[in-house]
Every structure is written in C-alpha cells, then in structure tokens.
Amino acid sequence: MTAAAAADFAPWSPDFVADPYPAYAALRERSRADRVVWFEPTGQWLVPHHDDVTHLLRDRRLGRTYLHRFSHEEFGQRPPPPGHRMFHALNGSGLLELEPPDHTRIRRLVSRAFTPRTVERLRPTVERLAAGLVDELCEAGGGDLIARIAEPLPVAVIAEMLGVPLADRGLLRPWSAAIVGMFEMVPGKEPDPGTAERAERAAAEFSAYLRGLIAERRAAPSDDLISALIAVQDDDGGAGAGGGAGAAGGAGADEGAGAGGASGARGGSGDRLTEQEMVSTCALLLNAGHEASVNATGNGWLALFRDPEQLARLRAEPDALLPTAVEELLRYDTPLQMFERWVLEDIEIGGTVVPRGSEVALLLGSANRDPARFRAPDRLDLARADNPHLGFGGGIHYCLGAPLARLELAASFGALLRRAPGLRLTAEPAWQPGYVIRGLRELHVGL
C-alpha cells in the first residue's frame, strides 16, 4: 500500500490548488505498482491513473451512494447530522447522487430535453447571448472575464431553459456557490460549521424558491423544462420531458458530495417524478449547468494567455481549431478535479484490495495529465486529436449537459476571438480556495 505525503497531495493548500499537476505526477510515480494511494487525512483511496479512473467510473461495484443497498449503519457510516437535513434532501434526490433504478428512471426522463437536436436548436440563442456579453466587455474596454462572461452566459442559458425569470437569476450563483462548498475535501470529511450553515441555508432557500416556481408553472404552464417535468409528474409519463426550451450544460455535472448519502424523498414509479425529485433535478441542473462551465472558461483563457504560441494559432484558425481546442482546454486544466465514489463490494485495484465501505477519490485532473494515455500531457496542444479526457466524467453519471457545455464554450471563445482579437491578461489572477471544483476568483483582461 502506498500512502500520500502532504507534499504530494494537499487539497487545502493554496499553492497546491494553484498548480496540482506536479503533485499528481508524483502520485502517479509512487503508485505505479499499487495503482492507488491511501490518504489518511480524509480516509480515502486516491486513484491518479487514467486507465484506472476510466474503469472505476463505470464499475457498478462502486456507487455515488450506498443507500440503495445498505443503511448507514450496515455500511459503517454515520447518518448526516440533523443540521444538514435540507442540504441532503436537496442533494440526495438529484441525479448525481442516485444509483439505479432511481437514477435510470430520472435520467431517462430528463435526457429527453438533452438530445443533440434540442441542443442544436439552442445554438442561435447561445451565440446571441455570448456575442452580447462580449460586446459589453469591449464597450467597457475590458474587465473581469469571469464576472462579465464566464458567469452570466451559462447562468442565462440554463435559467432560460428551465424558465427562471430574468429578475431572479441573480439568486442562482450565490446559492450554487454555497451548496457546492460542501463538496470540497476537508480533513476528517466534516465540513466546517460555517460552510455547512451556508449550504443548509442556501438549500432551504433554493428549495423553497423552486417549489414556488413549480407551483406557478403548474398553474400556468409554459414552454420550459419545469413545465415539461410537471407534465411528467402529473400525467404519469403521458408527456415527455422534452418539451422544455433547451438543455442543461456544465463541464462538471457529475460533481457532488461523496460522504453524506441521500435523505431526500424517493420512490417515483414508472415514468413519474416525486416533487422532491423534481426540485432536486432542477437544482442540480442549475448548479451543474453553470458552476463548472464558469471555471472551464476562466481556466481555459488563463491557459491560453500563458501559451502565446497556442493562442496565436487559435486566433489564426478559430473555425478550424475551436472544436479540438475546447476539448484540449477541458483536458489541460480540468474544472472538476475529483469525483468520489463508495466501494459497495471488495475490489482489487492493481495490487491493492480496497474493502467494502471504503471511499475512492478518482483524480480526474491527474488522469487527464497521465503520460500513459496522453502524449506530452503537460503541453497544451489545441489540435490534439486523440483526446479521451475525463472532464465530463464517465459511466452512468457522465455529464448530461456535455453537448450544451461544448456549445457554450465554443460560442464564448469564438465571440472573444472574433470581437476582441487583442485580448490580453492585465493582472495575475487568484484562485478560488476550492480544489474539487477548481477555478479563478477573477480574470482581468484588456483589449
């Protein structure tokens, strides 16, 4: 068994968050034989290699939750604290935290709004929104790319798809930021009281808001996904979930809390959703539909600014290079760095037996820089063709909104390349403190 030293893996260190990739290389080197690394501070097995992460994302002996098979006590885990009730009710009934058969049922319903044809119908809207935001940045002579473009574009798209009124959209980002704070790695796996309190309050407010919006759409249906989900709930599957205005996106829709389990309402049958499932689904789409997309935009532009040769290449051939550039930027500096899963049956990973009841931390960021899978993985290559990156996860929890995320990123990068050809970094950016969902506080640019 290989154990991780603090110097190798320090997810609460600002220096590590700013650049985790040298530590990943050390982890991969130290775990060549055992394939996994024991990390005592969180009691988890770290999995840093691409082939192992790819396999374990699809291995049904692991799960995002264990409650579909065991109670907390049977699995050797403590129930979530009563003070986290609203957070776990909201999080636990969402697609990300479910396993079959509930996951299969809900994903089947929601995925009807995420077909390639539906996403393609959104292209004019996404491109119009991106162009408008870039025009505003140009009129201002520059500014914070995160606040002006990276945040508002995916929020506007997902809110429009779900039917969130324009006046309410400013509520979404603060709620989301408070909730995803519970997903971060912390020593002992217990979030600090402030983080938990903020997440609990945000979950309560978000849930109440969504229940109110659902009630409004039930009384006066519209052409949005919430109305379509209500039809599913009320009509016992007579109406599909594809009647909404679009599809949810996000480079990291697979991310969620790994330790708490689910305490929300379950038990929808056939093609129906319970109201808690509907609330949790909408919350997940709103959170995952923009949280990681924001970071994909900021991380991607920072990578380009730090590689002038590749940026010049993209500016010279934007139409030809954008499709592969989006994939490469997602690989090179992955917004979702880690995905946690519970071990439901004893498994062997390389030379190590990992027993039931353990938790594995699949290091997506490390897997995406693994030289065993990628040629010159630490080099940004916007024309990279062989690119099986794990930025959207894998298996049954593969990002449902990946097609829309790609569309949003291509639209915003394309608009900036065309309308702001001299875009440049004007200040060294600071990173957010979070490691799991990793991104910049701000990214100040000039024209």
N, C-alpha and C positions, 0 to 999 in steps of 0.2 A: 504494500500500500504506500502510495506517495502522499505526503502532506504538503499543503501550500504554506509557504512562509509569507509573512506580512508584506515583505518586499515584492513578492511575486503577484499578490492579489490583495489589493487594499481598496475596496469599492467605496469607502467613505473618505478617502484621501483626495483632496483637490488635484494634486499632481497626477494621481492615477486616472481620475476622471478626465483630465485634460488630454491624456495620451495613454490609454491602457494597452496599446499594442506591443510595446517591448515586454511587458509583464506576461501577456498572452504567449509570446514566443518562448519565454522561459518556462511557462506551464506546459506547453506542448513538448518541449525538450525533456523536461523532467518526467513526463508521463508517457514516454514512448512505449514502454512495456506495459505498465498497468492501465494506461488509457484514461484513468480517472484520477482526481486529486481530492483528498479529504481536506475540507476547510472547517476547522474547528470553531471559529467564531460564530458561524451560522449553522453548524451541524449539517452541512450539505456536501454532496459529491460534485465537484466541478468537472465538466466534460468539455475539453477545449478543442477536440479534433473534429474536422468537418465530416468525415465518414461516420463517426460515432453519433454526432449530433443529428445528422440526417436520418440515421436508422432509428434513434430513440424518439424522434419526433413522431414516428409512425408506429412505434411498438405499443401494442394495446396492453402490455403488461405494466404500462405506466399510464397515469391519468392526471388531468388537471385537478380533479377532486378524487376523493376516495369514498364519498358518502353514498354513491350509487351501489357500493358493495359492503361497506363497513360503517359502523358507528364510530364516533370519535374515540370512544373507549376501546373498542375492538382493534382500532388501528394504532393505539398507543399515543393518541394525541389529545390535547386539552380542547374542549369546546371554545369558541371565540368568547371573549369577555362580554358580559351583558351590555357594556357601554359601547360596543361596536355593532350593535344589532342592526341599525339602519344601513351601515356600510355593507355588511354581509348579506342583508336582504336584497339590496340593490345589485351587488356584485355577484352573489351566488346563483342568481337565476338568469344570468346573462350567458350567451353562447360560449364565451371564453372559458367559463368555469364549469361548464356542463360536460358530461360524457353521455354516450348512447344509453338508452334510446331517446332521452330528452333532447340531447344535442342534435341528433339526426332529425327529429321532428321539427325543431325550431329553425335549424339551418335550411331545411328543405323549403319552409315557408318563406323565410326572408330572402333566400337566394334568388327567388323569382324576380326580385327587383334589382338584381345584380348581373343580369345576363350581358354579354358583350354588346348586343343590340341596344339594350337600355343605356348602357354607359356611352355608347357612341352617340345616342340622341342627346346626351348631355354636353357633347363637345362644344357646340356653339356657345352655350351658357358659360361653361368653364373658361373658354378662351376670352369671352367678353369680360367676365369678371377679372381675369388676370390682366388683360390689357388696360382696364380702367384703373386698377391698383398701380400698375407700372406708370401710367400717365401721371397719376397723382404724385408718385415718387419723383418723377422727372420734373414736374412743375415746382416741387419743393426744393429742387436742386440736390436731392439725396436725402439721407436719413437712416433710420434703423430698419434694415431689411426684414427683421423678424416681426416688428410691430406693424410695419406698413404692408407687407406682402405675405410673408410666411404664415402668420397667424390668421389674418382675415380671409384669405382665399378658401382654405379647406373648411373653415367655420361657416362661411357663406354658402358653400356648396352643400354641405351636409345638412345645414339648417333649412335650406330651401327644399332639399329632398324630403325632409321629414315634415315640413310645414311649420317651422318655428317662426313666429312673426319677427319682422326686422327689428322692432323695438326691444325684443327680448334677447337678442343674440349676444349682447354684451355680458349676459349672465353665464354663458356656457363655459368660457375659458377659465374663469376663476373656480367654478365648480369642478371642472375637469382636473385642474392643477391640484386642487385639494384632495381629490379622490385618488389620483394616481400616486400621490405621495405615500400611500400605504403599500405600494408595490416595491418600494426600494429595499435593498438589503440593509439590514441593521444587525449589530451583534446581538445574539440571543433570539433573533427573529421577532422581537417585540418592538413595535414602533414606539417612538417617544410619545408621551401624553399629548403634547401639542399637535403633532401630526395626526394622531388618532382623533382628537377632538375636532380638528378642522375637517377631516374626512367625514366624520359622523354628521357634523352639521351640514356639510355640502350634500351628502347623500340624502339627508332628510329634506332639505330644500329642493334638491333636484327631483326627488321622487314626487313631492307634493306638486311641483310645477308640472311634471309630465302627466300626473293623474288629472290635473286640471285641464291640460291641453287635450288629453284623450277624451275627457267629458265634453269639451267644446266640439271636437271633431265627431263624436258620436251624435251630438245634436245637429250638427251641420257639417256633413262630410265634404271633403274637398279632394282635389287631385294630388294627394301626397301619400307617403308611405304609412303614416299613422292612420289615416282613414282606411287604407287597404288592410292594415293589421287588425283594425276594429272589425272590418268585414269578416276576416278570418275568425276572430273570436266569437262574433255574434251569429255567423251563418254556418258554423260547423264545417268550415272548409269550402263553402259554396263559392266564395270569392277568393281568388288567389291574392298573394301579396305583391303581385307585380304591377298593381295599378298606381303605384306611387310615382313621384315626379323624377326620381333618379335612383342613384345607388350610393351607398356609403363607401368612403375610402379611408386610407390610412396605411402608412408603411409599417405600422406595428400593431394591427388589430388583434394579434394573438396575445398581447401582453395583458397580465393581470396578477392579482395576488396569489401567491402559491401556498400560503400557510393556513388560511382561515377556513377553507371549506365553504359550503353553501348552506345558507339558512333561509333562503327565500322560498316562496311558495312554489311547489312543483305539481305535476300531476295533470298537465294538459293531455288530452287524448286525441287520437286520430290526427286531424289537421287543425287543431284548436290551440289557442294560447290562453293561459290564465292571464289575469290583469297584471300580476306581478311579473310574469314573463314578458309581457308587452312593455311594461315600464323599464325593466332591466335591459331588454333588447334595444329600446330607443336610447337609453343612457349609454350603452356600450357603443352604439353607432355614433353618437355624438362625441363621446370621448375618444374612441379609437379612430373615428373618422377624421380627426384633426390633430390629435396630440403628437403622434409620430410623424405626420406629414410636415408639421411645423419644423421639427428637428431635421428631417430629411432635406428640407430647403436650406436651412441655415448651415448644417454640416457640409452639404454639397457645395455651396458657394464658397465657404471657407477653404475647402479642399482645392477648388479651382483657383482662388486667389493665391494660394501657396504653391501652385504649379503653373506659372505663367505660360509655359510651353503648351500644356494641355488646354488651357483657357484660350490661347490664341488659335489653337487647332479647332476648337469648338466654335469660336467666332467666325472662322473662315468657312466652316462647313456645318452650320447649325442644323439644317434639314436632314443631312445625311447622318450626322453623328448623334443627334438627340436621343433616338431610341436606345442605342447601346450606352450612351453617356448616363442616362437615368439609371440603368441597371448597375453600371460601374460605380456611380456615386453612392448608391444604396449598399453596395458591397464594401466599398473602400472605407466608409465611416458610418457604420450601421446605426440608425437611431435607436433601435431596440437591441440592446447588448446581450440580454439574457432572458431565458424562458425556463420557468421552473415546472417540474412535474414530480408527482408522487410515485413511488415504486409499489405497485399493487401485488406483485409476486416476486420472489427472489429472481434476480437476473445476474448474468455474468457479463461484464463489460471488459473486454480484453482479458487481463489476468486477474481481475478483481470481482469477487461475488458481492453484489450490493443487495442487502436483505430487504424484505418487505417492510414497509413503514419508513424507509429512508426517503430522502428528497434529493433529486438531482437538479443541478443548475446547468442548463445547456447554454454554453457561451457562444452565442451567435456571432458576436463580434470577432472572437478568436477563430471560429470556424471559417469566417469569410476572409481571413488572412492566412489560412493554412497552406503552406507551400506544398503539402502533399496533394492538394487539389487545384491550386491556382499557380500559374507560372508568374514569378516575380510578384508575389501578392502585396508587397508593400509599395509597389509602383502604381500610380494612377494611370490607367490606360483606357481612355474613353471609347476606343474602338474594340475593346475586349469582346470577343465573340463567344468563347466558351466560358460562361459565367453562371454557374449554378449556385448563386448566392442564396443565403437563407434570411434575407431581410424581411421576407413576408412569412417566415416560419415554415411549417410543413405539416403533413398529415391532416387529420380532420379539423385541426384548428388553424389551417392555412388561412391567411388573411382574406376574408370575404371581399373586401374592398380593394384588392390589389389592382384590378383594371382601372378603377377610378383614381387611385393614388398615382398610377403611372400617367394618367391623363392630366391630372392637376400639376404634377411636377414638370411634365413636358410643356404645358401651357405657360406656367410661370417662368421657367427657364427660357423658353423660346421668346416670350414677350420681352424679357430683360435683355436678351442677346440682340434683339432687333431694335428696341427703342432706347437702350442705354448701352451702346457698344463700348463706351469708355468706362464702364462701371469699375470702381476700384475700392479697396478697403481703406478706410480712413483712421481706424483705431483698432488696436489689438483687442479682440473680443474676450469676454469672460464666460466661463462655462457655468451652467446651472449646477447645483450640488448633486443632483441625482445621477446615479450610474446606470440603472436598469433602462430607463428612458432618458437617453443622453442627448443633450443639446445645449445651445448657446443662450445666454441671457439676452444678448442683443448682438447685432452685426451692423455697425455703422459704415455706410458706403457713400461715396461721392461719384459725381458724373464726369 
